[in-house]
Amino acid sequence: MCIAIIGWGSLIWCPGELSMASRWHRDGPMLPIEFSRVSGDGRVTLVITGDVESVPTLWSLSGSNDLECATENLRTREGTKTKWVHSICKNGTSSTGAQSTIREWLSDRNDLDAAIWTALPPNDVDGKVRVMTPVEVCHYIARIRSEDSQKAQLAERYVRNTPPQIDTCIRRRLRSDFGWGDNPLSQVLFEE
């Protein structure tokens, strides 16, 4: 089984123990991704959300040909619960919350049999499940910049290291308000 790992955030520049059989391809499915989750270390991270513009994601071929093993490998890399790693197979089976867009993308590919991705929900600074507005994200970033330089550095690095094709509304706002331009990522991470 050929399994695509779909990514858009830190998986790209910091795959860690993620088992990969290819570098990142830039032609992943178009998904509604936004900086909409405040992580435990203070970063505002990218997650699939509802009413936002879709952007082209990336994908890599999993180093495992077993869906259960590939899913567990991604879960371990993400440090999350099994319920937050979703999958879909070309034969129609899928985990909870499979995106129709991913199903369509997968059906158009002759080289892939399944796809897996992280599906953490959005949350706000208080941990409530909801999508923050661009203004709320900028207020949060301004606050941590004045209160906690380590959190602010982590937050900035995450945004700046995100591949340029993940060009979201909030990212454009952070570029404008804080001057957070894109860090150049090594081309060795990507397929030609």
Residue frames as a rotation matrix with the C-alpha (Angstrom) as fourth column:
MET 1
0.581 0.814 0.000 0.00
0.814 -0.581 0.000 0.00
0.000 0.000 -1.000 0.00
CYS 2
-0.545 -0.700 0.462 1.35
0.687 -0.688 -0.232 3.46
0.480 0.191 0.856 -0.96
ILE 3
0.403 0.685 -0.607 0.35
0.915 -0.310 0.258 5.93
-0.011 -0.659 -0.752 1.75
ALA 4
-0.120 -0.361 0.925 0.59
0.365 -0.882 -0.297 9.72
0.923 0.302 0.238 1.50
ILE 5
-0.159 0.031 -0.987 1.32
0.942 -0.295 -0.161 11.74
-0.296 -0.955 0.018 4.62
ILE 6
0.302 0.326 0.896 -0.36
0.617 -0.783 0.077 15.11
0.727 0.529 -0.438 4.13
GLY 7
-0.063 -0.419 -0.906 1.36
0.949 -0.307 0.076 18.04
-0.310 -0.854 0.417 5.84
TRP 8
0.514 0.262 0.817 1.37
0.549 -0.832 -0.079 21.83
0.659 0.489 -0.571 6.03
GLY 9
0.904 -0.143 0.404 3.22
-0.377 -0.715 0.589 22.86
0.204 -0.684 -0.700 9.20
SER 10
0.285 -0.876 0.390 6.20
-0.899 -0.103 0.426 21.68
-0.333 -0.472 -0.816 11.23
LEU 11
0.624 -0.063 0.779 6.11
0.157 0.987 -0.046 18.19
-0.765 0.151 0.626 9.69
ILE 12
0.960 -0.206 0.189 7.67
0.164 -0.133 -0.977 19.81
0.227 0.969 -0.094 6.62
TRP 13
0.380 -0.868 0.319 10.79
-0.499 -0.483 -0.719 21.34
0.779 0.114 -0.617 8.18
CYS 14
-0.492 -0.528 0.692 11.02
-0.867 0.225 -0.444 19.13
0.079 -0.819 -0.568 11.27
PRO 15
0.214 0.668 -0.712 9.75
-0.598 0.666 0.445 15.63
0.772 0.331 0.542 10.48
GLY 16
0.028 -0.251 0.968 11.57
-0.970 0.226 0.087 14.13
-0.241 -0.941 -0.237 13.46
GLU 17
-0.679 -0.300 0.670 10.91
-0.307 0.945 0.112 10.39
-0.667 -0.130 -0.734 13.65
LEU 18
0.450 0.865 -0.221 8.32
-0.552 0.074 -0.831 10.47
-0.703 0.495 0.511 10.85
SER 19
-0.310 -0.518 0.797 9.03
0.286 0.749 0.598 7.56
-0.907 0.413 -0.084 8.52
MET 20
0.535 0.432 -0.726 9.18
-0.475 -0.557 -0.681 8.96
-0.699 0.709 -0.092 4.99
ALA 21
0.164 -0.439 0.883 10.02
0.638 0.730 0.244 7.25
-0.752 0.524 0.400 1.68
SER 22
0.100 -0.155 0.983 10.17
0.878 -0.451 -0.161 10.51
0.468 0.879 0.091 -0.28
ARG 23
-0.929 -0.279 -0.245 10.77
0.352 -0.872 -0.340 14.18
-0.119 -0.402 0.908 0.19
TRP 24
-0.216 0.893 -0.395 7.81
0.276 -0.332 -0.902 16.57
-0.937 -0.304 -0.174 0.28
HIS 25
-0.591 0.218 0.777 5.73
0.786 -0.062 0.615 17.05
0.182 0.974 -0.135 -2.87
ARG 26
-0.936 0.148 -0.320 4.12
-0.023 -0.932 -0.362 20.47
-0.352 -0.331 0.875 -3.23
ASP 27
-0.661 0.698 -0.275 0.94
-0.531 -0.176 0.829 19.25
0.530 0.694 0.487 -4.96
GLY 28
-0.917 0.360 -0.172 -1.09
0.377 0.635 -0.675 18.05
-0.134 -0.683 -0.718 -2.00
PRO 29
-0.110 0.965 0.237 -4.84
0.934 0.019 0.357 18.55
0.340 0.261 -0.903 -1.68
MET 30
-0.564 0.085 0.822 -6.30
-0.111 -0.993 0.026 22.04
0.819 -0.076 0.569 -1.31
LEU 31
-0.100 0.495 -0.863 -7.45
0.884 0.442 0.151 22.29
0.457 -0.748 -0.482 2.33
PRO 32
0.571 0.368 0.734 -8.89
0.004 -0.895 0.445 25.02
0.821 -0.251 -0.513 4.57
ILE 33
0.093 -0.688 -0.720 -5.80
0.936 0.306 -0.172 25.53
0.339 -0.658 0.672 6.74
GLU 34
0.503 0.003 0.864 -5.28
-0.097 -0.993 0.060 28.43
0.859 -0.114 -0.500 9.15
PHE 35
-0.718 -0.694 -0.062 -3.18
0.104 -0.019 -0.994 29.43
0.689 -0.720 0.086 12.17
SER 36
0.056 0.924 0.377 -5.97
-0.592 -0.274 0.758 28.48
0.804 -0.265 0.532 14.55
ARG 37
0.771 0.186 -0.609 -4.56
0.317 0.717 0.621 26.40
0.552 -0.672 0.494 17.39
VAL 38
0.343 -0.656 0.673 -2.59
-0.829 -0.548 -0.111 27.62
0.441 -0.520 -0.732 20.39
SER 39
0.313 -0.320 -0.894 -0.21
0.166 0.946 -0.280 24.82
0.935 -0.061 0.349 21.35
GLY 40
0.817 0.020 -0.576 1.09
0.565 0.173 0.807 24.11
0.116 -0.985 0.130 24.83
ASP 41
-0.130 -0.954 -0.270 4.39
0.938 -0.206 0.278 25.89
-0.321 -0.217 0.922 24.07
GLY 42
-0.058 0.192 -0.980 2.66
0.201 -0.959 -0.199 29.08
-0.978 -0.208 0.017 22.93
ARG 43
-0.959 -0.281 -0.045 2.84
0.008 -0.188 0.982 28.69
-0.284 0.941 0.182 19.15
VAL 44
0.165 0.963 -0.211 -0.20
-0.566 -0.082 -0.820 29.39
-0.807 0.255 0.532 17.02
THR 45
-0.739 -0.533 0.412 -0.18
-0.090 0.684 0.724 26.34
-0.668 0.498 -0.553 14.76
LEU 46
-0.560 0.463 -0.687 -1.88
-0.818 -0.175 0.548 25.39
0.133 0.869 0.476 11.53
VAL 47
-0.688 0.431 0.584 -4.95
0.112 0.857 -0.502 23.17
-0.717 -0.280 -0.638 11.58
ILE 48
-0.754 0.575 0.319 -7.79
0.442 0.084 0.893 22.32
0.487 0.814 -0.318 9.24
THR 49
-0.772 0.536 -0.341 -10.61
0.023 -0.513 -0.858 24.74
-0.635 -0.670 0.384 9.99
GLY 50
0.014 0.910 0.415 -14.00
0.704 0.286 -0.651 25.54
-0.710 0.301 -0.636 8.56
ASP 51
0.797 0.539 0.272 -14.70
0.574 -0.536 -0.619 28.80
-0.188 0.650 -0.736 6.83
VAL 52
0.233 -0.768 -0.597 -11.27
-0.291 -0.640 0.711 29.84
-0.928 0.008 -0.372 5.54
GLU 53
0.569 -0.088 -0.818 -9.68
-0.822 -0.046 -0.567 29.84
0.012 0.995 -0.099 2.11
SER 54
0.885 -0.279 0.373 -8.12
0.229 0.958 0.171 26.58
-0.406 -0.066 0.912 0.99
VAL 55
0.362 -0.857 -0.367 -4.39
-0.892 -0.433 0.132 26.42
-0.272 0.280 -0.921 0.31
PRO 56
0.604 -0.195 -0.773 -2.27
-0.359 0.799 -0.483 23.76
0.711 0.569 0.413 -1.43
THR 57
0.747 -0.327 0.578 -0.81
-0.505 0.286 0.814 21.36
-0.432 -0.901 0.049 1.10
LEU 58
-0.155 -0.858 -0.489 2.21
-0.953 0.260 -0.154 19.08
0.259 0.443 -0.858 0.74
TRP 59
0.875 0.398 0.277 2.58
-0.463 0.855 0.234 15.32
-0.143 -0.333 0.932 0.89
SER 60
-0.318 -0.943 -0.096 5.27
-0.948 0.319 0.003 12.70
0.028 0.092 -0.995 1.35
LEU 61
0.311 0.336 -0.889 5.20
-0.375 0.903 0.210 8.97
0.873 0.269 0.407 0.78
SER 62
0.687 -0.003 0.727 5.13
-0.714 0.184 0.676 7.12
-0.136 -0.983 0.124 4.09
GLY 63
-0.403 -0.897 -0.184 8.03
-0.890 0.430 -0.148 4.81
0.212 0.104 -0.972 4.83
SER 64
-0.693 0.261 0.672 5.45
-0.176 0.842 -0.510 2.20
-0.699 -0.472 -0.538 5.86
ASN 65
-0.787 0.478 -0.389 3.12
-0.385 0.112 0.916 0.31
0.482 0.871 0.096 3.55
ASP 66
-0.457 0.638 -0.619 0.81
0.795 0.606 0.038 -0.62
0.399 -0.475 -0.784 6.44
LEU 67
0.013 0.539 0.842 -1.90
0.114 -0.838 0.534 1.95
0.993 0.089 -0.072 7.22
GLU 68
0.894 0.340 -0.293 -2.06
0.296 0.043 0.954 1.15
0.337 -0.939 -0.062 10.91
CYS 69
0.197 -0.912 -0.359 1.74
0.947 0.081 0.312 1.45
-0.255 -0.401 0.880 11.30
ALA 70
-0.501 -0.369 0.783 1.89
0.653 -0.754 0.063 4.67
0.568 0.543 0.619 9.24
THR 71
0.406 0.750 0.523 -0.93
0.086 -0.601 0.795 6.19
0.910 -0.278 -0.308 11.31
GLU 72
0.850 -0.137 -0.508 0.78
0.526 0.177 0.832 5.26
-0.024 -0.975 0.223 14.57
ASN 73
-0.197 -0.976 0.090 4.07
0.980 -0.195 0.030 6.70
-0.012 0.094 0.995 13.30
LEU 74
-0.339 0.149 0.929 2.36
0.294 -0.921 0.255 10.03
0.894 0.360 0.268 12.51
ARG 75
0.755 0.656 0.009 0.54
0.151 -0.187 0.971 9.99
0.639 -0.731 -0.240 15.87
THR 76
0.497 -0.659 -0.564 3.85
0.846 0.223 0.485 9.46
-0.194 -0.718 0.668 17.68
ARG 77
-0.492 -0.708 0.508 5.58
0.809 -0.587 -0.034 12.26
0.322 0.394 0.861 15.72
GLU 78
-0.138 0.540 0.830 2.71
0.042 -0.834 0.550 14.63
0.990 0.111 0.092 16.50
GLY 79
-0.958 -0.242 -0.152 2.58
0.141 0.061 -0.988 13.59
0.248 -0.968 -0.025 20.18
THR 80
-0.473 0.866 0.162 -1.19
-0.873 -0.486 0.049 13.37
0.122 -0.118 0.985 20.06
LYS 81
-0.231 0.527 0.818 -4.05
-0.378 0.726 -0.575 10.93
-0.897 -0.442 0.032 20.55
THR 82
-0.780 -0.050 0.623 -5.04
0.429 0.683 0.592 8.38
-0.455 0.729 -0.511 17.93
LYS 83
0.192 0.972 0.135 -8.39
0.815 -0.081 -0.574 10.11
-0.547 0.220 -0.807 17.38
TRP 84
0.550 -0.012 -0.835 -6.58
-0.185 -0.977 -0.109 13.16
-0.814 0.214 -0.539 15.96
VAL 85
-0.668 -0.690 -0.278 -4.83
-0.474 0.106 0.874 11.25
-0.574 0.716 -0.398 13.15
HIS 86
0.404 0.914 0.037 -7.21
-0.430 0.226 -0.874 10.59
-0.807 0.338 0.484 10.28
SER 87
-0.765 -0.618 0.181 -6.92
-0.160 0.455 0.876 8.36
-0.624 0.641 -0.447 7.26
ILE 88
0.449 0.853 -0.268 -8.70
-0.600 0.065 -0.797 7.52
-0.662 0.518 0.541 4.06
CYS 89
-0.491 -0.549 0.677 -8.23
0.138 0.718 0.682 4.66
-0.860 0.428 -0.277 1.59
LYS 90
-0.783 0.144 -0.605 -8.90
-0.615 -0.322 0.720 4.70
-0.091 0.936 0.341 -2.11
ASN 91
-0.818 0.471 -0.330 -11.18
0.303 0.841 0.449 1.69
0.489 0.267 -0.830 -1.60
GLY 92
-0.002 0.902 0.432 -13.56
0.000 -0.432 0.902 3.91
1.000 0.002 0.001 0.37
THR 93
0.466 0.163 -0.870 -12.71
0.821 0.287 0.494 3.12
0.330 -0.944 0.000 3.98
SER 94
-0.134 -0.504 0.853 -11.86
0.029 -0.863 -0.505 6.09
0.991 -0.043 0.130 6.13
SER 95
-0.665 -0.093 -0.741 -11.41
0.737 0.077 -0.672 7.16
0.119 -0.993 0.018 9.71
THR 96
0.327 0.808 -0.491 -13.67
0.868 -0.462 -0.183 9.65
-0.375 -0.366 -0.852 11.42
GLY 97
0.516 -0.002 -0.856 -13.75
0.070 -0.997 0.045 13.10
-0.854 -0.083 -0.514 9.88
ALA 98
-0.367 -0.679 0.636 -12.20
0.731 0.212 0.648 12.26
-0.575 0.703 0.419 6.52
GLN 99
-0.216 0.193 -0.957 -12.26
-0.298 -0.946 -0.123 15.26
-0.930 0.259 0.262 4.24
SER 100
0.686 0.534 0.495 -14.08
0.321 0.389 -0.864 14.93
-0.653 0.751 0.095 0.92
THR 101
0.771 -0.467 -0.434 -11.37
-0.634 -0.628 -0.451 17.07
-0.062 0.623 -0.780 -0.66
ILE 102
-0.276 -0.895 0.351 -8.71
-0.818 0.410 0.403 14.54
-0.504 -0.176 -0.845 0.36
ARG 103
0.055 0.391 0.919 -10.88
0.167 0.903 -0.395 11.71
-0.984 0.175 -0.015 -0.97
GLU 104
0.943 0.328 -0.050 -11.17
0.034 -0.244 -0.969 13.49
-0.330 0.913 -0.241 -4.34
TRP 105
0.391 -0.884 -0.257 -7.44
-0.915 -0.403 -0.004 14.27
-0.101 0.237 -0.966 -4.46
LEU 106
-0.350 -0.525 0.776 -6.59
-0.518 0.798 0.307 10.65
-0.780 -0.295 -0.551 -3.65
SER 107
0.403 0.597 0.694 -8.98
0.242 0.662 -0.710 9.29
-0.883 0.454 0.122 -6.28
ASP 108
0.946 -0.070 -0.316 -7.15
-0.311 -0.466 -0.829 11.31
-0.089 0.882 -0.462 -8.95
ARG 109
0.075 -0.996 0.043 -3.78
-0.985 -0.068 0.157 9.74
-0.153 -0.054 -0.987 -8.10
ASN 110
0.735 0.123 -0.666 -2.65
-0.376 0.892 -0.250 6.44
0.564 0.434 0.702 -9.61
ASP 111
-0.164 -0.953 -0.256 0.44
-0.120 0.276 -0.954 6.31
0.979 -0.126 -0.159 -7.38
LEU 112
-0.818 -0.108 0.566 -1.32
-0.547 -0.163 -0.821 6.35
0.181 -0.981 0.075 -3.98
ASP 113
-0.483 0.641 -0.597 -3.70
0.377 0.767 0.519 3.99
0.791 0.026 -0.612 -2.15
ALA 114
0.463 0.588 -0.663 -4.33
0.852 -0.089 0.516 5.93
0.244 -0.804 -0.542 1.08
ALA 115
-0.177 -0.492 0.852 -3.65
0.063 -0.870 -0.489 9.20
0.982 -0.033 0.185 2.88
ILE 116
0.231 0.183 -0.956 -3.12
0.957 0.135 0.257 10.14
0.176 -0.974 -0.144 6.52
TRP 117
-0.264 -0.299 0.917 -3.08
0.155 -0.952 -0.265 13.54
0.952 0.072 0.298 8.20
THR 118
-0.800 -0.020 -0.599 -3.30
0.598 -0.091 -0.796 15.23
-0.039 -0.996 0.084 11.58
ALA 119
-0.224 0.833 0.505 -6.74
0.373 -0.406 0.835 16.63
0.900 0.375 -0.220 12.36
LEU 120
-0.664 -0.045 -0.747 -6.36
0.736 -0.217 -0.641 18.52
-0.133 -0.975 0.177 15.62
PRO 121
0.415 0.875 0.249 -9.23
0.889 -0.448 0.092 20.97
0.192 0.183 -0.964 16.25
PRO 122
-0.210 -0.413 0.886 -8.74
0.163 -0.909 -0.384 24.73
0.964 0.064 0.259 16.41
ASN 123
0.330 0.362 -0.872 -8.67
0.934 0.008 0.357 26.33
0.136 -0.932 -0.335 19.84
ASP 124
0.650 -0.089 0.755 -8.21
-0.017 -0.995 -0.103 29.75
0.760 0.055 -0.648 21.40
VAL 125
-0.305 -0.873 0.380 -5.82
-0.413 -0.238 -0.879 30.98
0.858 -0.426 -0.288 24.09
ASP 126
-0.174 0.326 0.929 -8.14
-0.976 0.068 -0.207 29.57
-0.131 -0.943 0.306 26.78
GLY 127
-0.917 -0.266 0.299 -8.27
-0.233 0.962 0.143 26.15
-0.325 0.061 -0.944 25.12
LYS 128
0.058 0.993 0.108 -11.86
-0.215 0.118 -0.969 26.52
-0.975 0.033 0.220 23.90
VAL 129
-0.494 -0.170 0.852 -12.54
0.684 0.529 0.502 24.78
-0.536 0.831 -0.145 20.59
ARG 130
0.742 0.654 -0.148 -13.08
0.389 -0.600 -0.699 27.66
-0.546 0.461 -0.700 18.17
VAL 131
0.104 -0.667 0.738 -11.35
0.951 -0.152 -0.271 29.54
0.292 0.730 0.618 15.36
MET 132
-0.002 -0.189 -0.982 -9.70
0.569 -0.808 0.154 32.77
-0.823 -0.558 0.109 16.45
THR 133
0.945 0.286 0.158 -10.00
0.302 -0.585 -0.753 35.85
-0.123 0.759 -0.639 14.26
PRO 134
0.231 -0.896 0.379 -6.90
0.676 -0.132 -0.725 37.44
0.700 0.424 0.575 12.72
VAL 135
0.229 -0.099 0.968 -7.24
-0.440 -0.898 0.013 40.30
0.868 -0.429 -0.249 15.22
GLU 136
0.910 0.145 0.389 -7.33
-0.415 0.356 0.838 37.87
-0.017 -0.923 0.384 18.16
VAL 137
0.704 -0.710 0.012 -4.24
0.703 0.694 -0.158 36.04
0.104 0.120 0.987 16.91
CYS 138
0.052 -0.709 0.703 -2.35
0.368 -0.641 -0.673 39.33
0.928 0.294 0.228 16.52
HIS 139
0.492 0.166 0.855 -3.38
-0.660 -0.569 0.490 40.46
0.568 -0.805 -0.170 20.01
TYR 140
0.985 -0.141 0.096 -2.17
0.050 0.778 0.626 37.13
-0.163 -0.612 0.774 21.39
ILE 141
0.405 -0.887 0.220 1.16
0.812 0.238 -0.534 37.42
0.421 0.395 0.817 19.56
ALA 142
0.115 -0.326 0.938 1.62
-0.131 -0.941 -0.311 41.01
0.985 -0.087 -0.151 20.76
ARG 143
0.783 0.247 0.570 0.93
-0.577 -0.052 0.815 39.88
0.231 -0.968 0.102 24.33
ILE 144
0.875 -0.484 0.026 3.44
0.427 0.796 0.429 37.03
-0.228 -0.364 0.903 24.34
ARG 145
0.273 -0.803 0.529 6.05
0.588 -0.297 -0.753 39.26
0.762 0.516 0.391 22.69
SER 146
0.121 -0.192 0.974 5.82
-0.497 -0.861 -0.108 41.57
0.859 -0.471 -0.199 25.70
GLU 147
0.642 0.277 0.715 5.48
-0.767 0.203 0.609 38.84
0.023 -0.939 0.343 28.34
ASP 148
0.511 -0.374 0.774 7.48
-0.089 0.873 0.480 35.78
-0.855 -0.314 0.413 27.26
SER 149
0.143 -0.522 -0.841 10.29
-0.913 -0.397 0.091 36.10
-0.382 0.755 -0.533 24.74
GLN 150
-0.802 -0.447 0.397 10.81
-0.304 0.876 0.374 32.31
-0.515 0.179 -0.839 24.49
LYS 151
-0.068 0.869 0.491 7.15
0.523 0.450 -0.724 31.70
-0.850 0.207 -0.485 23.54
ALA 152
0.622 0.294 -0.726 7.31
-0.323 -0.748 -0.580 34.62
-0.713 0.595 -0.371 21.13
GLN 153
-0.325 -0.832 -0.450 10.42
-0.845 0.042 0.533 33.19
-0.425 0.553 -0.716 19.44
LEU 154
-0.753 0.115 0.648 8.79
0.188 0.981 0.044 29.77
-0.631 0.155 -0.760 19.06
ALA 155
0.315 0.949 0.010 5.64
0.387 -0.118 -0.915 31.34
-0.867 0.292 -0.404 17.64
GLU 156
0.441 -0.215 -0.871 7.61
-0.676 -0.718 -0.166 33.45
-0.590 0.663 -0.462 15.16
ARG 157
-0.649 -0.761 0.006 9.80
-0.595 0.512 0.620 30.53
-0.475 0.398 -0.785 14.05
TYR 158
-0.409 0.573 0.710 6.74
0.449 0.804 -0.390 28.35
-0.795 0.159 -0.586 13.38
VAL 159
0.649 0.704 -0.287 5.08
0.134 -0.478 -0.868 31.00
-0.748 0.525 -0.405 11.21
ARG 160
0.332 -0.581 -0.743 8.24
-0.816 -0.573 0.083 31.95
-0.474 0.578 -0.664 9.34
ASN 161
-0.704 -0.649 0.287 9.24
-0.459 0.725 0.514 28.30
-0.542 0.230 -0.808 8.67
THR 162
0.171 0.841 0.513 5.86
0.141 0.495 -0.858 27.41
-0.975 0.219 -0.034 7.21
PRO 163
-0.532 -0.388 0.753 6.20
0.757 0.182 0.628 26.73
-0.380 0.904 0.197 3.46
PRO 164
-0.892 0.105 -0.440 5.29
-0.194 -0.967 0.164 29.84
-0.409 0.231 0.883 1.41
GLN 165
-0.755 0.636 -0.159 2.44
-0.032 0.207 0.978 28.03
0.655 0.743 -0.136 -0.37
ILE 166
-0.145 0.692 -0.707 0.56
0.965 0.258 0.055 27.94
0.221 -0.674 -0.705 2.96
ASP 167
-0.925 -0.208 0.319 -0.39
0.216 -0.976 -0.008 31.57
0.313 0.062 0.948 2.41
THR 168
-0.165 0.906 -0.389 -3.30
0.959 0.240 0.153 32.12
0.232 -0.348 -0.909 4.78
CYS 169
0.509 0.480 0.714 -5.18
0.293 -0.877 0.381 35.24
0.809 0.015 -0.587 5.85
ILE 170
0.983 -0.142 -0.115 -3.62
0.078 -0.243 0.967 35.20
-0.165 -0.960 -0.228 9.33
ARG 171
0.185 -0.969 0.161 -0.14
0.883 0.236 0.406 34.62
-0.432 0.067 0.899 7.93
ARG 172
-0.071 -0.160 0.985 -0.51
0.735 -0.676 -0.057 37.67
0.674 0.720 0.166 5.70
ARG 173
0.808 0.419 0.414 -1.66
0.025 -0.727 0.686 39.65
0.589 -0.544 -0.598 8.72
LEU 174
0.786 -0.579 -0.218 1.34
0.383 0.178 0.907 38.50
-0.486 -0.796 0.362 10.80
ARG 175
-0.083 -0.795 0.601 3.68
0.996 -0.093 0.014 39.46
0.044 0.600 0.799 7.95
SER 176
0.147 0.245 0.958 2.10
0.422 -0.892 0.163 42.90
0.895 0.381 -0.234 7.83
ASP 177
0.885 0.351 0.307 1.78
-0.101 -0.498 0.861 43.57
0.455 -0.793 -0.405 11.58
PHE 178
0.809 -0.563 0.168 5.04
-0.082 0.174 0.981 42.00
-0.582 -0.808 0.095 12.78
GLY 179
0.366 -0.693 -0.620 7.25
-0.928 -0.317 -0.194 41.85
-0.062 0.647 -0.760 9.69
TRP 180
0.022 -0.321 0.947 7.41
-0.359 0.882 0.307 38.05
-0.933 -0.346 -0.096 9.82
GLY 181
0.193 -0.062 -0.979 8.72
-0.980 0.035 -0.196 37.22
0.046 0.997 -0.054 6.37
ASP 182
0.969 0.212 -0.123 9.26
-0.222 0.973 -0.069 33.66
0.105 0.094 0.990 5.22
ASN 183
0.129 -0.933 0.336 12.38
-0.596 0.198 0.779 31.79
-0.793 -0.300 -0.530 6.27
PRO 184
0.123 -0.125 -0.984 13.97
-0.928 0.337 -0.159 30.05
0.352 0.933 -0.075 3.28
LEU 185
0.634 0.117 0.764 13.54
-0.446 0.863 0.237 26.30
-0.632 -0.491 0.600 3.63
SER 186
-0.484 -0.871 0.088 16.22
-0.492 0.354 0.795 23.95
-0.724 0.341 -0.600 2.34
GLN 187
0.100 0.492 -0.865 15.37
-0.993 0.110 -0.051 22.63
0.070 0.863 0.500 -1.10
VAL 188
-0.822 -0.442 -0.359 16.58
-0.412 0.897 -0.162 19.21
0.394 0.015 -0.919 0.06
LEU 189
-0.682 0.631 0.369 13.20
-0.258 0.264 -0.929 18.90
-0.684 -0.729 -0.018 1.84
PHE 190
0.286 0.898 -0.333 11.26
-0.530 -0.141 -0.836 18.93
-0.798 0.416 0.436 -1.42
GLU 191
0.074 -0.133 0.988 10.93
0.705 0.708 0.043 16.78
-0.705 0.694 0.147 -4.52
GLU 192
-0.856 -0.441 -0.270 11.95
0.108 -0.662 0.741 18.53
-0.506 0.606 0.614 -7.73
